[in-house]
Amino acid sequence: MELDNLKEVWKGHTVKNAADSNEEILSMLQKKSQRPIAKMKRNLFRELIAVIILYTASISFYLFDDKGKFWEVALMLFMIGVLFLFYYYRKNKLLSKMECVACEVKSNLQLQVATLEKYVRFYYLVGMIVTPLAYFATGFFVLYKSPGITMSSKFYILFFSSGIVMTILLYFVNKWYVNKLYGQHVEKLKELLKQMEETTESQIV
């Protein structure tokens, strides 16, 4: 396993020149097919492409359909899209720093993994909050600007019930989705740090 190989390299840290040992560790981290950082960057980029395509189509639909009758929905989606772009920029910048070959491996990863965990947690929480809010906000705008729609008590019950069910399902889907794209890779990085820490302690003893 990559972690076992990395541990062996780290063990040789006291025997080899420190700079040479760090270079060897970093070269192992940079194996594109295995490293968690590279996988997260690829997933993040794929999300960016999907968001650009889906949000552009959705914004265009609400902005130009029926002469922009529901422009508020288009504006809301645009703001959510801008928020994601900002998130993408910050997270991609962080992941790029974690690939830095000039940085000291252990201390750099400890600092960056902690920050990365915060980004992943923030992404999960925002997804849980923004999606239901967007659903109810869109429904409000559509109902407010469509007086011809029959708004019986059954309609409102169905509308709110659907929103609640969607929110519950979103909890499980979002949890699986975020873990699939980022969470499991963060755990691999944390395990790597744990291996390093254990090996360093064994050297001291």
N, C-alpha and C positions, 0 to 999 in steps of 0.2 A: 504493500500500500504506500501511497505517497507520504502519508504522515509518518510511517515507520522509517522510510528512507530519509525523511527530513530529520527525524529524531537521531538517526545515526550520524548525519552530517553535523548536527548540533553537538553531539557528544564529542566529536573531534575538534570542537572549537578551542579547547585548551591546548591541543597538540599543534594545530595548524596556526598559521598567521591569522589573526582575527579578521582582517579585511578579506583574505582569500576564502575563509569559511563563510562569511556573510555573502560573498559573491556566489558561492555554490548553493547556498540556501535560496537566494533570490532567483537564481536560474531555474531551480526546481519549482518555485512558486509561479514562474512565468510559462509553464507548460499550458498552452492555450486549451488543450482538450480536457484538462483535469482541474485547473485552478478555479475555485469558487468565484473569485473576483471577476474573471473573464466571463463566466456564465451569467453572473448578475448584470454585467454591462451589456451582454447580448440581449438578455431579457428586457432590460430597461429600454434599449434601442427599439426592440420590437414593439414594446408598449407605446413608445413615442410615435412610431409609424401608424399603429392602429388608432391612436387618439387623433392624430392629424386627419386621417381619412374619415373616421366616423364623425368627429366633431365638425369637420368642414362640411360634410354632407348634411348633417342635422341642422347646423346653423344656416346653411343655404336654404334648406327647406322651409324653416320657420321664418326666415327673413324675406324670402321672395314669394312664398305661397300665399295666395289670396291678398296680394299687395302688402305683404308684411304685417298682416293682421296680428300675428303673435310674435312681434319683434321682441317683446320682453323675454320670451323663452330663448330666442336666439342670443340675446344679451347675457342671459344667465349662463347658457352653455359656453359662451365666449369667455366669461369670467372664470368658469371652472377650468376651461382649457388653458387659460393663462396661468392659473394656479399650478396646473400639472407641468407646464413648461418650466416654471420656476423651480418646481420640485425636481424635475429631470436635470436641470442645469446644476443644481446643488449636489444632487446624489451622484451624477456622472463625474463631477469634479472631485468628489470624495473618493470614488472608486479609482479614478485616475491617479490620485495621490497614493493610494494603497499599492499601486503598481510601481511606484518610484524605486528604481534600482539603486539610487544614491542614498536611500534612507536606511537607518539601522533597523533590522528586521523586527525584532521582538517588541521593542518599545513603540515603534511606529504602528504595528498591528494592534497592540493593546489599546492605543489611543483611538485609532480609526475604527476598529470593530465596535467599540462602545458608542461612537458617534453614528455608525451605520445602523446599529440596533435602534437608536432613537428615530432615525429616518424611516425605517421599516415600520416601527410602531405608529409613528405619525401617519404614514400612508394608510395603514390599516384603519385607524380611527377616523381619518377624514373620509375614507371610502364608506364607512358605516354611517357617517352623519350626512354627508353630502347627497348620496343617492336617494335616500328617503325624502330629504328636503326638496330635491329637484323634482321628484315624483309629485309631491303635494303642491309645489309651487306651479308646476306645469298644469296640473289639474285645475288649480285656482284660476290661472290666466285663461285657460280654454273655456271654463264655465262662465267666467266674468264677461268674456267677449263673445259668447255664443248664447244669447238670451233665448234662442229658439229651441235649445235643448231642454227636454223635459227633465226637471230636477226634482223627482219625487223622493220620499224618504228612503225607498228601496235603493234608489240610485246612490244616495249618499252613504248608505250602509255598505253597499257593494264597493264603492270607491275607497272608503276608509279601511274596510276589511282587506281589500286587495293590497293596500299600502302596508298594513300590519303584517300580512303573510309574506309580502315581498321583503320586508325588513328582517323577519325571522330567517327566511331562506338566505338572505344576503349575508347574515352572520356566519353561516356555515360555508357558503361559497367563497366569501371574501377571505375567511380564515384559511381555507385550503389553497386558494389562489395566491395569496401573499406568501404563504409558507413554501409553495411550489416554486415560485419565482425567486424569492429572496431568503425566506426564513431558514430553510434547510442549508443553504450555502453559508449563512452567517454562523450556524451551528458548527459547520465544518471548520470555519476559521477559528471559532472558540476552542474547538477540540485541538486544533493545531497549536494554539497558544498554551493550552493545558499540557500538551506533550512537551513543549519547550520548557515550561516552568518545572515540570517533573524532572526533566533531564538536567536542568541547571542546578536544582537542589541536590540531585545525586552526585554531581560533580563537586559541590561544596563539601558534601559529607565524605 
